[in-house]
Amino acid sequence: MRLSEGISGHIYKVIGIQVEENIERRLSALGLISGTHITLLNKKRKGAVIFSVRGTRFAIGKHIADGILVEVTV
């Protein structure tokens, strides 16, 4: 499932990132890599997503959120 399809308040595990190489490098530098657990905090009407990774909040646009593949954690 894509991060943009997630439900606010749920915790997800990143299983893949399929975005442009420069964006992927930036996300990696910020700690968003495969295996990382993230908490989806909020979704905006135009597709923007706000999530938390390792205690830091991030906001990304729909285009990037569509390229982050996640799975639900228990």
Residue, then its C-alpha position, 0 to 999 in steps of 0.5 A: m500500500r502507498l503511504s498516501e492511502g494510509i489511515s491517520g494514527h496508524i503505524y506503518k513499516v516502510i517496505g520500499i521507496q519509489v521516487e526520483e533518485n534525488i528525493e530518495r537520497r534526501l529521504s534517506a538522509l532524513g532517516l526514511i529508509s526501508g524497515t523504518h517505522i512511521t506514524l501517519l499523523n494527518k492527511k490533507r485534502k490535496g494529498a499532503v501527508i504529515f508523519s513522524v519518523r524517529g520523533t521528527r515530524f515531516a510533511i510531504g506532498k502527494h507525489i512523494a507519498d505515492g512513492i513510499l510503499v508501506e505495510v501495517t504493523v501490529 
